[in-house]
C-alpha cells in the first residue's frame, strides 16, 4: 500500500489547512486510517483516527478544531484543521491498517508550520 499525503504548508495562527492522504496499490482492503504528527524533539503522537465505518477518535489537543473524514470508495482520508496554533507545527503522517493482517503502512509526511 502506498500513501500520498498532501496539503501541508505555512499558515498563520488561527488559520486553516486541509490535509489529504490517498492510499493506493496492492488491492488490500483499507481499514482504520489515521493522522499522526511529530514535532522536532518530540515523539510521534496520534492526532485522529477513523474506522472504515466512520467512527472517529481525536486527541484531546485537537478536539473541536480538527475534523477527520474519509472517502471509502477512493481510499482517501482528510484532516480539516481549523484554529491552528503554533504548537500544531509538526510533520503530519498518515497511517492505514490494511489487508487481512491489518498491517500498518505509513506515508512520508507533510510539513505543517503555524506562525505566531
DACOR-V850414 format. One record per residue. N is the residue number from 0. RES is the residue in three letters. BURIAL is # if it has 24 or more other C-alpha atoms within 12 Angstrom, else .. D_LAST is the distance of its C-alpha to the last C-alpha in Angstrom with 2 decimals. Layout:
n=N res=RES burial=BURIAL d_last=D_LAST
n=N res=RES burial=BURIAL d_last=D_LAST
This chain:
n=0 res=UNK burial=# d_last=36.78
n=1 res=UNK burial=# d_last=34.13
n=2 res=UNK burial=# d_last=30.58
n=3 res=UNK burial=# d_last=28.38
n=4 res=UNK burial=# d_last=24.71
n=5 res=UNK burial=# d_last=22.65
n=6 res=UNK burial=# d_last=19.73
n=7 res=UNK burial=# d_last=16.79
n=8 res=UNK burial=# d_last=14.35
n=9 res=UNK burial=# d_last=10.96
n=10 res=UNK burial=# d_last=9.09
n=11 res=UNK burial=. d_last=6.16
n=12 res=UNK burial=. d_last=5.33
n=13 res=UNK burial=. d_last=8.88
n=14 res=UNK burial=# d_last=10.52
n=15 res=UNK burial=# d_last=13.50
n=16 res=UNK burial=# d_last=15.33
n=17 res=UNK burial=# d_last=18.94
n=18 res=UNK burial=# d_last=20.41
n=19 res=UNK burial=# d_last=24.13
n=20 res=UNK burial=# d_last=26.61
n=21 res=UNK burial=# d_last=30.21
n=22 res=UNK burial=# d_last=33.01
n=23 res=UNK burial=. d_last=36.13
n=24 res=UNK burial=. d_last=39.33
n=25 res=UNK burial=. d_last=42.07
n=26 res=UNK burial=. d_last=42.80
n=27 res=UNK burial=. d_last=41.81
n=28 res=UNK burial=# d_last=40.79
n=29 res=UNK burial=# d_last=37.12
n=30 res=UNK burial=# d_last=36.63
n=31 res=UNK burial=# d_last=33.41
n=32 res=UNK burial=# d_last=30.21
n=33 res=UNK burial=# d_last=26.86
n=34 res=UNK burial=# d_last=23.30
n=35 res=UNK burial=# d_last=22.17
n=36 res=UNK burial=# d_last=19.18
n=37 res=UNK burial=# d_last=18.93
n=38 res=UNK burial=# d_last=16.08
n=39 res=UNK burial=. d_last=17.13
n=40 res=UNK burial=. d_last=19.66
n=41 res=UNK burial=. d_last=19.91
n=42 res=UNK burial=. d_last=22.61
n=43 res=UNK burial=. d_last=22.53
n=44 res=UNK burial=# d_last=22.19
n=45 res=UNK burial=# d_last=23.36
n=46 res=UNK burial=# d_last=21.03
n=47 res=UNK burial=# d_last=23.77
n=48 res=UNK burial=# d_last=27.35
n=49 res=UNK burial=# d_last=29.90
n=50 res=UNK burial=# d_last=33.65
n=51 res=UNK burial=# d_last=36.05
n=52 res=UNK burial=. d_last=37.08
n=53 res=UNK burial=. d_last=33.57
n=54 res=UNK burial=. d_last=32.98
n=55 res=UNK burial=# d_last=29.32
n=56 res=UNK burial=# d_last=27.65
n=57 res=UNK burial=# d_last=24.03
n=58 res=UNK burial=. d_last=22.24
n=59 res=UNK burial=. d_last=21.48
n=60 res=UNK burial=. d_last=17.73
n=61 res=UNK burial=# d_last=17.67
n=62 res=UNK burial=. d_last=20.53
n=63 res=UNK burial=. d_last=20.12
n=64 res=UNK burial=# d_last=17.08
n=65 res=UNK burial=# d_last=18.62
n=66 res=UNK burial=# d_last=22.10
n=67 res=UNK burial=# d_last=24.35
n=68 res=UNK burial=# d_last=27.40
n=69 res=UNK burial=# d_last=30.08
n=70 res=UNK burial=. d_last=32.92
n=71 res=UNK burial=. d_last=35.78
n=72 res=UNK burial=. d_last=38.00
n=73 res=UNK burial=. d_last=35.49
n=74 res=UNK burial=# d_last=34.27
n=75 res=UNK burial=# d_last=30.72
n=76 res=UNK burial=# d_last=27.83
n=77 res=UNK burial=# d_last=24.59
n=78 res=UNK burial=# d_last=21.32
n=79 res=UNK burial=# d_last=19.59
n=80 res=UNK burial=# d_last=16.03
n=81 res=UNK burial=# d_last=14.66
n=82 res=UNK burial=# d_last=11.97
n=83 res=UNK burial=# d_last=9.83
n=84 res=UNK burial=# d_last=7.59
n=85 res=UNK burial=. d_last=5.95
n=86 res=UNK burial=. d_last=9.55
n=87 res=UNK burial=# d_last=11.05
n=88 res=UNK burial=# d_last=10.61
n=89 res=UNK burial=# d_last=14.33
n=90 res=UNK burial=# d_last=17.46
n=91 res=UNK burial=# d_last=19.00
n=92 res=UNK burial=# d_last=22.79
n=93 res=UNK burial=# d_last=25.42
n=94 res=UNK burial=# d_last=28.63
n=95 res=UNK burial=# d_last=31.87
n=96 res=UNK burial=# d_last=35.13
n=97 res=UNK burial=# d_last=38.01
n=98 res=UNK burial=. d_last=41.74
n=99 res=UNK burial=. d_last=44.50
n=100 res=UNK burial=. d_last=43.15
n=101 res=UNK burial=. d_last=39.57
n=102 res=UNK burial=. d_last=38.33
n=103 res=UNK burial=# d_last=34.59
n=104 res=UNK burial=# d_last=33.11
n=105 res=UNK burial=# d_last=29.63
n=106 res=UNK burial=# d_last=27.75
n=107 res=UNK burial=. d_last=26.09
n=108 res=UNK burial=# d_last=22.49
n=109 res=UNK burial=# d_last=19.71
n=110 res=UNK burial=# d_last=16.31
n=111 res=UNK burial=# d_last=13.21
n=112 res=UNK burial=# d_last=9.88
n=113 res=UNK burial=# d_last=6.65
n=114 res=UNK burial=. d_last=3.79
n=115 res=UNK burial=. d_last=0.00
